[in-house]
Amino acid sequence: MRASLLQIRVDEGESVDSRRRRVTSLVREQAGVDLVVLPELWTTGAFAYESFDAEAESLEGPTSDAMANAASEAGVWLHAGSIPERAPDGTLYNTSLVFTPGGELAATYRKIHRFGFDKGEAVLMGAGSELVTVRLPETTVGVATCYDLRFPELFRGLVDAGAETLVIPAGWPERRRSHWTLLAQARAVENQAFVLACGTAGTHAGVPQAGHSIVVDPWGEVLAEAGTDEEILTVEFDPAKVAVTREQFPALKDRVLGSTSTARRQAP
Ligand SMILES: O=C(O)CCC(=O)C(=O)O
């Protein structure tokens, strides 16, 4: 299976419209790969909080339209990263869009863990609540977004739902790049799954982006890693390696869920 991660440069020197046109062309040029992945909130930038409201769109908005057309023109599965979605009730969500090679919207995922603590995305957007997997011909993809990477229980839920390849669009800051790489490898090792994590390049809202999009195999080996600037990272991988790894080193079968009942019995 071949995948291209499009590590898009997101900075204020380029308008949202111009970036949307540029990214649409880049997706069209990926004909021949099976899966294309874009980063989180690449229209606005993940830290451009003040533009979320103005640039929010519905699931039938300009980004969704452009991505549907680009996916069908290229004939690829497209994880189009995420958009600031305005839901019918007015709530904003950080919503990922996955398109089939025919350009149909196969799945949406509203980011569950919002970043910012008591500001930014955490107060401007609503939280998703549903785990999402998508069946591709070669593999079952589990989707998560950026800050979700820090929450291993979400990924265990995706594995329980059948995920073999974990796709994670992000707008991860340069300041915590070491966490990004470490956590991507950790999620791959502990879940014995491929991890395809696609970040952004550039600087927006004063936050330099880490870049370093990364593809990790179920043994934790890094198959490909981008630099810091805009880059297309194309990688070939064998989805069958997930079953082989899980069979040869069946750690997932040894999961034991802890219980608090023992501790309660021992309490005075
Ligand atoms: O967890 C981090 O360090 C970065 C998360 C983030 O930037 C995001 O979710 O947008």
The ligand as a Gaussian input file, in Angstrom:
#p B3LYP/6-31G(d) Opt

LIG

0 1
 O       -0.196000      18.200000      22.637000
 C        0.523000      19.039000      22.088000
 O        1.655000      19.293000      22.516000
 C        0.057000      19.783000      20.887000
 C       -1.407000      19.614000      20.612000
 C       -1.922000      20.575000      19.608000
 O       -1.215000      21.449000      19.171000
 C       -3.281000      20.453000      19.085000
 O       -3.999000      19.506000      19.422000
 O       -3.676000      21.317000      18.268000

